[in-house]
Amino acid sequence: MMNREYLTFAQKHPQLFVNPPGIIFTILLDEDKIQQAEAEMTRRLAAHNLPTEWAKVGIVYQDQYLLLLRDAVSFPDGSLGTYIRFVNPDGAPGVIILPVCQGRVVLLRHFRHATRTWHLEVPRGFGEQGSSSEANARRELAEEIGATGAGVRLVFLGEVYSDTGMSAASNKLYYAEIETYHEAELHEAIAELHVVPIAEFERLIRDNEITDGLTLSAYAYAKARGLF
């Protein structure tokens, strides 16, 4: 896409283009500066026999889940170049919920396309714009483990960014005390629920059998707050 679409996007979403004080990668929205940054990156890419179209600033890719930007930036040493990142234009954070039922942690055995393997994870999902994070968390618990209504007590733990090097998307973390649960929906590629005592949950983490970073974040927050 051309710079015009990118600049229009920046005008509509100024919160994604903030330049705070300090030694930072400064986003450049002046068209002359963008052209200078593109020219510099073109030279660098050509010197390494890499495709020069990788220097183009703009909206690199967009679908209903992801928006990938390539920004023109001024680096802390004053040089110009580009930097790529995923953003969430809707601004609705995802939710991650660590559910505990009568002293046992309810995990999902979930197949993930990105890694092409199975993971033990806590429930999580995208946030829906116009819905509170608590409502989104309750929706995910209902959809993935059948925990609903007054039988769910949520404790907000905090906010986490899964990859600050590449993504601007954030996630709200919750601890959930639940009274009941049932098997998950198969269309989500969830094979089964894996319900374990807290001691076994911590062993799975210690022995590197739980490798999902968002699950580990939820555990760390809950542990730090004395909920385990």
C-alpha positions as CSV (number, residue, x, y, z in Angstrom):
1,M,0.0,0.0,0.0
2,M,1.1,3.6,-0.6
3,N,2.2,6.1,2.0
4,R,-1.0,8.0,1.7
5,E,-3.0,5.1,3.2
6,Y,-0.4,4.8,5.9
7,L,-0.5,8.5,6.8
8,T,-4.3,8.5,6.8
9,F,-4.1,5.5,9.2
10,A,-1.7,7.5,11.4
11,Q,-4.1,10.4,11.6
12,K,-6.9,8.2,12.6
13,H,-4.9,6.4,15.3
14,P,-2.5,8.9,16.8
15,Q,-2.1,6.9,20.0
16,L,-0.1,4.3,17.9
17,F,2.4,7.0,16.7
18,V,3.3,8.7,20.0
19,N,6.9,9.8,20.5
20,P,7.5,10.0,24.2
21,P,10.5,11.9,25.7
22,G,13.8,10.1,26.0
23,I,16.2,8.1,23.8
24,I,13.8,6.4,21.5
25,F,13.1,5.2,18.0
26,T,11.3,8.3,16.8
27,I,8.5,7.7,14.3
28,L,8.7,10.1,11.3
29,L,5.5,11.2,9.7
30,D,6.9,14.0,7.5
31,E,6.8,12.8,4.0
32,D,10.3,14.1,3.1
33,K,11.7,12.3,6.1
34,I,9.9,9.1,5.2
35,Q,11.5,9.3,1.7
36,Q,14.9,9.8,3.2
37,A,14.4,6.8,5.5
38,E,13.3,4.7,2.6
39,A,16.3,5.8,0.5
40,E,18.7,4.9,3.4
41,M,17.1,1.5,3.9
42,T,17.1,0.8,0.1
43,R,20.9,1.4,0.1
44,R,21.4,-0.9,3.1
45,L,19.3,-3.7,1.6
46,A,20.9,-3.4,-1.8
47,A,24.3,-3.7,-0.2
48,H,23.3,-7.1,1.2
49,N,21.6,-8.2,-2.0
50,L,18.2,-8.1,-0.2
51,P,14.9,-7.0,-1.9
52,T,14.7,-3.3,-1.9
53,E,10.9,-3.3,-1.6
54,W,11.5,-4.2,2.1
55,A,12.4,-0.5,2.5
56,K,8.9,0.7,1.7
57,V,7.1,2.5,4.6
58,G,3.4,1.7,4.9
59,I,0.8,-0.9,5.8
60,V,2.6,-4.1,4.9
61,Y,-0.2,-6.5,5.6
62,Q,-3.7,-6.4,7.1
63,D,-6.5,-8.9,7.7
64,Q,-9.2,-9.3,10.3
65,Y,-6.6,-10.4,12.9
66,L,-3.4,-8.6,12.2
67,L,-2.1,-5.2,11.0
68,L,1.6,-5.0,10.2
69,L,3.2,-1.6,9.8
70,R,6.6,-0.5,8.5
71,D,7.5,2.9,10.0
72,A,10.1,5.4,9.1
73,V,12.2,6.1,12.2
74,S,15.1,8.1,13.5
75,F,17.3,5.9,15.6
76,P,18.9,7.1,18.8
77,D,22.2,7.9,17.0
78,G,20.3,10.1,14.6
79,S,20.5,7.8,11.6
80,L,17.3,7.1,9.6
81,G,15.7,3.7,8.7
82,T,12.6,1.7,9.1
83,Y,11.1,-0.5,11.9
84,I,8.4,-3.1,11.6
85,R,5.6,-3.9,14.1
86,F,2.2,-5.5,14.7
87,V,-0.5,-3.2,16.0
88,N,-4.1,-3.5,17.2
89,P,-6.0,-0.5,15.7
90,D,-9.1,-1.4,17.7
91,G,-7.2,-1.0,20.9
92,A,-9.1,-3.8,22.6
93,P,-6.7,-5.8,24.7
94,G,-6.8,-9.6,24.7
95,V,-7.6,-11.5,27.9
96,I,-5.8,-14.3,29.7
97,I,-7.5,-16.2,32.5
98,L,-6.0,-18.6,35.0
99,P,-9.0,-20.7,36.3
100,V,-8.8,-22.6,39.6
101,C,-11.5,-25.0,40.7
102,Q,-11.3,-26.4,44.2
103,G,-7.5,-26.1,44.3
104,R,-7.0,-27.5,40.8
105,V,-5.8,-25.5,37.8
106,V,-7.9,-26.0,34.6
107,L,-5.6,-26.1,31.6
108,L,-6.4,-26.7,27.9
109,R,-4.4,-29.0,25.7
110,H,-4.5,-26.8,22.7
111,F,-3.0,-27.2,19.1
112,R,-1.4,-24.0,17.8
113,H,-1.0,-23.5,14.1
114,A,2.0,-21.1,14.6
115,T,4.2,-23.7,16.4
116,R,2.6,-26.7,14.7
117,T,2.4,-28.5,18.1
118,W,0.3,-29.0,21.2
119,H,0.6,-26.7,24.2
120,L,-0.8,-26.7,27.8
121,E,-2.4,-23.3,28.2
122,V,-4.9,-21.3,30.3
123,P,-7.9,-20.0,28.5
124,R,-7.4,-16.8,26.5
125,G,-8.8,-14.8,23.6
126,F,-9.0,-11.6,21.6
127,G,-10.8,-8.7,23.2
128,E,-14.0,-7.4,21.6
129,Q,-14.2,-3.7,21.1
130,G,-17.0,-2.1,23.1
131,S,-16.9,-4.9,25.7
132,S,-15.0,-4.6,29.0
133,S,-12.0,-6.8,29.6
134,E,-13.9,-8.5,32.5
135,A,-16.8,-9.3,30.1
136,N,-14.3,-10.6,27.5
137,A,-12.7,-12.8,30.2
138,R,-16.1,-14.2,31.2
139,R,-17.0,-14.9,27.6
140,E,-13.7,-16.9,27.1
141,L,-14.3,-18.9,30.2
142,A,-17.8,-19.8,29.1
143,E,-16.7,-20.7,25.5
144,E,-13.6,-22.7,26.4
145,I,-14.3,-24.4,29.7
146,G,-18.0,-23.9,30.3
147,A,-17.6,-21.8,33.5
148,T,-20.4,-19.2,33.7
149,G,-22.4,-16.8,35.8
150,A,-22.2,-16.5,39.6
151,G,-20.0,-19.5,39.7
152,V,-17.1,-17.4,38.5
153,R,-15.1,-14.9,40.6
154,L,-12.5,-12.9,38.8
155,V,-9.5,-11.2,40.2
156,F,-7.7,-8.7,37.9
157,L,-3.9,-9.4,38.0
158,G,-2.5,-6.8,35.6
159,E,-1.5,-6.2,32.0
160,V,1.2,-7.9,29.9
161,Y,2.7,-7.4,26.4
162,S,3.6,-10.8,24.9
163,D,6.3,-9.5,22.6
164,T,7.4,-5.9,23.1
165,G,10.0,-6.2,20.3
166,M,7.4,-6.8,17.6
167,S,3.8,-6.2,18.9
168,A,1.9,-3.3,20.4
169,A,-1.0,-5.6,21.5
170,S,-1.6,-6.0,25.2
171,N,-3.4,-8.6,27.3
172,K,-5.3,-8.2,30.6
173,L,-4.6,-11.0,33.1
174,Y,-7.2,-12.5,35.4
175,Y,-7.3,-15.2,38.1
176,A,-10.6,-17.0,38.2
177,E,-12.1,-19.0,41.0
178,I,-14.7,-21.3,39.3
179,E,-17.3,-23.7,40.7
180,T,-17.7,-25.9,37.7
181,Y,-16.3,-26.6,34.2
182,H,-16.9,-29.0,31.3
183,E,-15.1,-30.2,28.2
184,A,-14.1,-27.6,25.6
185,E,-15.3,-27.0,22.1
186,L,-13.5,-29.0,19.5
187,H,-13.6,-26.4,16.8
188,E,-11.0,-24.4,18.7
189,A,-8.5,-27.3,18.3
190,I,-8.7,-28.0,22.0
191,A,-8.2,-31.7,22.5
192,E,-9.1,-31.9,26.2
193,L,-9.1,-30.2,29.6
194,H,-6.1,-31.0,31.7
195,V,-7.0,-30.3,35.3
196,V,-4.2,-30.6,37.8
197,P,-3.4,-29.7,41.5
198,I,-1.4,-26.5,41.9
199,A,1.7,-28.5,42.9
200,E,1.5,-30.4,39.6
201,F,0.9,-27.2,37.7
202,E,4.1,-25.8,39.2
203,R,5.9,-29.0,38.3
204,L,4.8,-28.7,34.7
205,I,6.3,-25.2,34.6
206,R,9.5,-26.3,36.4
207,D,10.0,-29.2,34.0
208,N,9.3,-27.1,30.9
209,E,6.2,-29.0,30.0
210,I,4.3,-25.7,29.9
211,T,6.0,-23.4,27.4
212,D,3.2,-20.9,26.5
213,G,4.5,-17.5,27.6
214,L,1.0,-16.1,28.4
215,T,0.2,-19.0,30.7
216,L,3.6,-18.4,32.4
217,S,2.8,-14.7,32.8
218,A,-0.6,-15.5,34.4
219,Y,1.1,-17.9,36.9
220,A,3.8,-15.3,37.8
221,Y,1.3,-12.6,38.5
222,A,-0.9,-14.9,40.6
223,K,2.1,-16.2,42.5
224,A,3.4,-12.7,43.2
225,R,0.0,-11.7,44.6
226,G,-0.1,-14.7,46.9
227,L,-3.0,-16.4,45.2
228,F,-1.1,-19.7,45.1
